[in-house]
Amino acid sequence: MTTPAIATTEPVEITVGSTVKWKKTFANYNPESGWLLAYFFRGAGAGLDIEGDLVVADGSSFLVTIPAYADEDLPATANLSAGLYYWQAWVSNPDTGEEYQVGEGQTNVKPNLLNSDITTAYDGRTQTEIDLAAVRVALGKAAAKNAAEYSIAGRMKREHSLSELIELEKHLVQRVNSERAANGGSPLMRNVEVRFVAPR
């Protein structure tokens, strides 16, 4: 069985309950010179601090591993919630006391279907895509009045003017496109056009 190649960049996607590995090299921060590397993930749910034994020296590079499962409260992808996470990478040198941020980005965490209940409905859209769909429904219903009420997963319910809804739809399309671009997906085209004709 062929061993999969280890990535050399941080993951843009992580599936809950899967092992994740990548290798990172910094010209100015060599582990052989006493530098340590750590990653900090924060976002949709409980975060992860990836440091210590999870980031080991591999020659002049760092090998980072996030295990699928771990005992007690140790870091593992099984502890993540589906949704968007933001991460930062930091290097430190205990001998000199120096600390520097050396990277940041976003990672989309996907649910694990392997252990999911087959009798339960599943929606694979991101929260941003769900929000966008709700706004587009509101836009479709807004032709009869100058404001529309919509609910996003029971979290939001208020009156918006038509101009607010249109601007919100544009903003959410941009966010969806950014998420898809980060994950190597196809962009979402803005295909909603709302026209309003004044009553005679």
Buried (B, 14 or more C-beta within 10 A) or exposed (E): EEEEEEBEEBBBBBBBBBEBBBBBEBEEBBBEEEBBBBBBBEBBEEBBEBBEEBBEBBEEBBBBBBBBEBEEEEBBBBBBEBBBBBBBBBBBBEEEEEEEEBBEBBBBBBBBEEEEEEEEEEEEEBBBBBBBEBBBEBBEEBEEEEEBEBEBEEEEEEEBEBEBBBEBBEBBBBBBBEBBEBBEEEEBEEEBEBEEEEEE
